[in-house]
Amino acid sequence: MLNKIADFINFHLAGLGFTSIGDLTESTFRLSSAKPMALTSFSLGGLSLIVEQYLGLTALVYIAFMILIGAEFWTGIIASRAKGNKIQSRKMGRMLVKMSVYTLIIGGLHTFSIGLKIPEIVGFQVNLFQWVYYAAVIWIIFQLLISLFENLTELGFEETSGVFKILKKKLEKWFELKNVD
């Protein structure tokens, strides 16, 4: 019975230029190209979900964070080469370790900030882990920016030299910054 229905449909589809129901389906929905798109979508969606759930950062913020680490790394290499220093192969490993450690710190603090029940004290609920989480994220980003500005200043970018001098003047009581004039 089903074969007769399929033959009937295929006969009428042939009049429209299709060889079969499969040909109509492929022509209409492009299922052969859907597999790579679905794989890409599920992979990126899954990574985004993990980053947002584990780190508390949107995927775009985490991508910007990784770009900042990469920029700090590459400008450091270029600055070292400009000074005539040889590049050591273990520097790449150091960058990956920094990325991993920063990610673990951010993830751990985020887990504590959302996972621990905070009791009310005098009618207020103060989540210290949430404060520490935001302070750590800001501190890590700030350290990377300072290092990036140091590298760019060493490379002779006058714009970053001015920004770096202002930051240095304001923050030298908390941070040990390189003396670049």
N, C-alpha and C positions, 0 to 999 in steps of 0.2 A: 504494500500500500504506500509506504513512504517512498519507495523507488519510483512509483508512478507519479507521485506529487513532485518529486525532484525532477523527473524527466519533463513533466508539464512545465515547471518553472524554467528549467534550462532551455526548453524549446522557445518560450516567449522571450527569454533574455537574449537568446541568439539573434532574434529579430532586432534587438536593440544594440547589437554589437558586442555583447558579453559572451564569453565562452561557458560560464557556469556561475553558480551562486558565489563560489569562492572568488571568481574574477570580479563580480559586482562588489563584494565585501572589501576586497583589496583596493579596488578603484575608489570606493567611497571613503573608507576609513584608514587606508594606508597602514594596515596592521604590521606589515613587515618593518616599517620604520618606527612603530610604536614601542617595540622592545627596547632599543637603545635609549629612546627618550624616557621611557618609564624607568629604566635602570638608573639613568642620570638623575631624574627627578626624585626617586626614592632615596638614592645615595645622598644627594645634597640636602633633601628634606630631613633625612635621618641625622646627618652631621649637624644641621642647624638645630634640630631638637636636642641633641646631646649637648651642644655648646650652650644653648639657652637654659636647659634644665640643670646641667652640672656646674656651669660657670656663672650663670646669671647674667650673661652678656648676650646681646643679639648677635647673630652671625656676622653682620656688617661691622659691628664694633670689634669682634674678635679678629676678623680679617684685617681691619685697620691696625690692630695691635700687632699682628704677625708682620704686616708690612713695615711698621715702625721698627720692630726688632731687626728685620732684614735690612732696612735702610741704615740703621745704626751699625750693623755688622759690615755692610759694604763700604760705607763711608770710612769706617775704621781701617779696613783693608787698604783703601785708596790713600788715606792719610799716612799709614805706615809705609806704603810704597813711595809716597812723596818724600818721606824722610830718609829713604834709602834702606829701610829695614826689609829683610826677607820675610815672606809670608810663610807661616807654619801651617802644615796640613791639619793640625789638631784644632785650629781656630774654628773650623766648621763644626766640629763636635761640641765645642764650647757654646756656640750659638744654639745648637739643638738642645743642649742641656739647659741653657738659660730659658729657652721657650718652654721646656718641660717643667722646670722648677716653678716658673711664674704661673703656668697653667695649673699646676698642682696646688700652689698657695691660694690662688683665686678660687679654684674649685673647692678646696677644703673649707675655706672661710665661708663661701656661699652655702655649702652644705650645713655648716654649723648655724649660720644665720637663719636658715629656713627650717632646719630640722629640730632645733631645740625649743622646747616650750619654755617661754620666759615668764616667770611669775610676776604678778603685779606687786609693786612696792609703793605704798602710800598712794594707791590709786593710779599709778603710772606703770606702764609696761615699757621698759627700756631694753632693747635688744643690742647689747654691747657688741655681739658678733657682727651685726649688720653694720655698725659704725666701723669696726675694724676691717670688715670686708671692703667698704668704700674707701677707707683710708689706704688700705694696701693697694687696691687697684689704682688709685690716684698716684700713690707713691711710686709704684712700678712704672706707670706711664711717664711720670715726671722724671724719673731717673733715666729712662730711655731717651726722652727729649733732651735732657741736659747732655747726655753722651753724644747724641746726634749733633747738637749745637757745637759741642767741643770739637768734634771731628770736622764739621763744616768750617769752623773758625780756623782750624789748623790747615785746611785746604785753601784758605784765603778768601772765603766768601764774606765780604764786608758786612752784608746785611745781618747775617747770623752772629757776627762778631759783636755788633751793637746790642742785639738781643741777649747774647750770652753775657756781656758786661753788665747789663741791667739785672739779669737774673743773679749773677754772681754777687753783685753789690747787695741785693735784697736777701739772698739766701746763704751767704757765706758763714753765718753763725750756726746754721744747721747742717750744711753739707760741706764736704771737702771737695772743692772744685779746682780743676787744673788752672794754673795761672797762665792764660793765653792773652797776650797783648797785641 
